[in-house]
Amino acid sequence: MAPSKLLVNVTLALVVLATLLLQVALYEKQMVIWPGWVQLALAVAVASSAARLCRPGSGLAVTAMAVLALLPIAWAGVITPLLGYGDPFEVCLAYFLRNLMLGLAATRSSARAQHFAGLSSLFLVMFSFLCSMTVTTTALLVGYSLLGMWWLLGCYWDGIQGRFADRTEQAIPVRPALGAIGVVVLLVVAALPIAGQSRVTRALSGFMPSSGGNRWTDNSAFSGVGDGDQMVAAKDSASSFGPVDSDLFLESKMPSLYDVFNEFGEPRKRDKSAGRRRAIPLAASAMQRNHERLGENQRASREFDTVRNPTSKSQASSRDQLSAALLQVRGRVPVHLGLRAYDTWDGRLLSSSGAGETTYRKLDQNSPDGRAWMRLSIVLPDPPFNYTELHQVRVINLKTKRIPAPPNPTAVNLDYLHDPDFFTDEEDGVLAINASQLPQLTVLTIESQRTPRAAAPDLVRSAAAESHLKGLAEAWTDGVEPGWLQVEAICARLREEYQLDPTATAPEGCDEPVDYFLHDSRRGPDYLFATSAALLARSLGYETRVRSGLYAHPQNYDSLTDLTSVYKEDAHFWLEVRASAGFAFNADSERRSGCWLTVDPCPGYEVLTTPDTWLTRLRRSVADMAKSLVAHPASAGCVFALVAAALWFRVYLLDRLATAWWALAHRSGDARHAVLSTVRLLERRAWLQNTPRPPGATIGRWRLHTGAASPATVEAFADFRLAASWALYGGDAPAVAPADEILTACRAAARTAMRATRRPYPAH
Amino acid sequence: MTTLVAPQPTASDYLLLVGQLRATLNEALRGKQDVVELVIASLLARGHLLLEDLPGLGKTTLAKALAVAVGGRFARVQCTPDLMPSDVTGFNLFNQKTRDFDFKEGPVFADVLLADEINRATPRTQSSLFEAMAERQVTIDKTRHPLPATFFVIATQNPVDSHGAYPLPEAQLDRFAVKLSIGYPDRESELEMLAGAVGSAEAAVPAAAVLTPDTLCGLQQQVAAVTVGEKVRGYLVDLAAATRDHRDVALGLSPRGLLTLQRVAQARAFLQGRGFTTPDDVQDVAKPVLGVRLSGDFPSPEPVIDQVLRDVPTPILD
């Protein structure tokens, strides 16, 4: 039964919404987004071509559906290994289903196919929404739900339109059930050679493929099971320590922030080596006791939700996976993680005056995300322009009690933290824990507020102190509007005219290293850049300070794990300028109420910019793709040239191919066979020329393009049409003409009808 | 003693006869070759013909010419509201001499019956033609009276003047094989017609019969033997299903209509000189055959038929 136009259109709308929702949901998950969009573009191109060129249910339509279905598999098998990154197995399956759905909806086939497309869209929507529950996906889900109700109504009315059941039967649908089982078996068998036995076995045992799974690793997976190289936050049976967010705690003699009261009420024996002064109390149920040596996992890893059911398989003991990183950072980079602040300069030494502000802390246990956050009081200028950044910092080898936080931290989360006094302010105002050092593998989640540079916040400015650098600062900022732009101008000058050289320190006995750097050497390490910029800005009246800490460099970002490792070499100095809060009772209160804005005068170092819009990400994706092409210019050029030539001459090439095939089939000499193969050739040419035979047009009524045909050609065509009628419908009737005449007519038709060139003929 | 048997006409003889019949009808109705082809196709398919057109366009002329050419008896009934069924079928009359009832045949006992302006007859009278058209017999006072095997009804109706008209019910329309409109002739044909009328006191009538009832039966047998391949049969069924599923059509093609469509398509193929039927034949006759059967909420079924023909895929390659 043909579906109604309403049902077809509503199904198409549902499918489009589901596709959009899937893309939006995966947008948040995928490290590199352009392959997904390219796949979608390919699928849409094939589906729309099939809709335009194929009759519903025809062999060509079935072929198009097969191409659509195989596209994600082919991509995973061919393109992904070349690119080095791809999609996890469940996303490939989602793409598979999406492509089938697009094909069915676009080809406007039977009502049953439309129903299948609609139900597939429902599955994809549920999948997508479970992947990403954001405002956008929720809005799309609401739209989908409304449209879905309309679709259900359409299905109902379409089903009862003008027909009533003559009788009803209750029977077990044996054939469809057997068919479905057969399809599943076929898919499994087909997946074995494509994905490899181990991967399929793992996928089947865990229902969804994984990144862990008994040493097997899928770098593209979002989540997983098992104990492979990828790190998983355990929900039970944890086998190693690691910097992950887990509710499970293991017994260990390593320094830890967490203490446990066991079920007998006995306090755990204190580990003196830890030097711990305060600890977070834990319930005994949160601890898992172990009698074997546990592995330690310091490797950079993505965070995974564990889907780990108890199995009979013996778990191999975990290996230690050590890392040289001080920290691992999840979140946008580059980011400056401050450890110390220096506001005093005596000509040679940077130091802290000890007048760091006290941060007011308040425990927030009613956060929407269910975490207990330690809120910190920070006043930022121009609140409408501010935005929140979230970073997760995993302490690996860093030995300090100071919290390596991004600028202007407003909240810190540490599991099971219930005591505001657990934190303290160091003399320079840097937040620290009330212990001797942060234990290894501690995971801190830090929320920070940032003011975009584009907002050009007001800076706190006081009477400039007398400085011999004032002249230089004024020369560098001549004609620049006072405020933020002047600070930027100073930094820009340093970046452009001075060279970063960690080895170019001031010579022994030099009492004015800044002057030596600015006037003589014009090269130096980052602390001279930061100090010089701070002093120059201070000479203009801006309140500045120098920060030291760690710089999470984008080049250390691992796209597979979504983590940026920070090493010893990333220790760095930069500059902070105080911005006005926009309200103050007097100059002193203004000075005290403002916040610090990060500025980095060192060449090659960037300050975190505002979050990317989708357009920016798209641009970057295009740039990434371009970079890949540039990295392999020869092969990319060849492939591009070949693909371009094949596309440009596609009609011609395919026509030549079809004609060659026809010539081979034509050699048998059988008149009926020759006629049928010629009909097939003409249909193929018409399809190539984008003027396929309309569904209702017979061979006799089909207006074939014959160009400037001569009368003889027209006559030959008439003969061919008659011969085609006989070959197609004549059955046992004698041939309408002798075999040689029929063959001649076939050749004439093939020679002149719709000879395909690289450009299509005008449609009739 | 040797018995002489008349030789049976060959296929070429039949085609010759068809050519003569075609020429005769084209002579009577100028410039309407397509209509003539469909009239002949309807005749050879043993289907009845409904002509719906304005007055004076040649409906009666065509019917009379066909009757003469077929070579049988011709009868005409001018339908009016006071026409009784017995005026059409005949009646039993008491014979005082024989003291018995004699059956007086009505005009229906003819080879070609022209029912002029059939929509002016009452439904009761219209219904009296049901049995005659469908079964080629009439039953009067429990006595069955068979009609000639070549019985052929040409009915006309005027679509414009609807006062005092009784539209034919669907059941009766389904008895007709095709419905045709003749339409106005083109300029050349009208000039030719005028020239032919000069010097002739009476309207031209075909001089002689082309066929005999026997040869007509033979032709109809030939048409029935035309091959209809599996693909074409499938196409016919698809078309019928499409008319039934069409949302604007209240009454789609009935199985009887489907049989008629196949038979008229066979006749069309035969007239083209082919021994097999193609989807072209089906499409050629689809409008006149479906046009008399499809009913629904539309002023004319033609757009619906066009859409069905456009949408139902023609079978070409597997």
Chai-1 contact restraints between the chains, C-beta under 6 A:
chainA,res_idxA,chainB,res_idxB,connection_type,confidence,min_distance_angstrom,max_distance_angstrom,comment,restraint_id
A,R55,B,P313,contact,1.0,0.0,6.0,A-B,restraint_1
A,R680,B,L317,contact,1.0,0.0,6.0,A-B,restraint_2
A,P695,B,P313,contact,1.0,0.0,6.0,A-B,restraint_3
A,G696,B,L309,contact,1.0,0.0,6.0,A-B,restraint_4
A,G696,B,R310,contact,1.0,0.0,6.0,A-B,restraint_5
A,T698,B,P279,contact,1.0,0.0,6.0,A-B,restraint_6
A,T698,B,D280,contact,1.0,0.0,6.0,A-B,restraint_7
A,T698,B,T314,contact,1.0,0.0,6.0,A-B,restraint_8
A,G700,B,D280,contact,1.0,0.0,6.0,A-B,restraint_9
A,S725,B,T278,contact,1.0,0.0,6.0,A-B,restraint_10
A,Y729,B,G229,contact,1.0,0.0,6.0,A-B,restraint_11
A,Y729,B,K231,contact,1.0,0.0,6.0,A-B,restraint_12
A,Y729,B,V232,contact,1.0,0.0,6.0,A-B,restraint_13
A,Y729,B,F276,contact,1.0,0.0,6.0,A-B,restraint_14
A,Y729,B,T278,contact,1.0,0.0,6.0,A-B,restraint_15
A,G730,B,F276,contact,1.0,0.0,6.0,A-B,restraint_16
A,G731,B,T227,contact,1.0,0.0,6.0,A-B,restraint_17
A,G731,B,G229,contact,1.0,0.0,6.0,A-B,restraint_18
A,A733,B,T227,contact,1.0,0.0,6.0,A-B,restraint_19
A,A733,B,G275,contact,1.0,0.0,6.0,A-B,restraint_20
A,A733,B,F276,contact,1.0,0.0,6.0,A-B,restraint_21
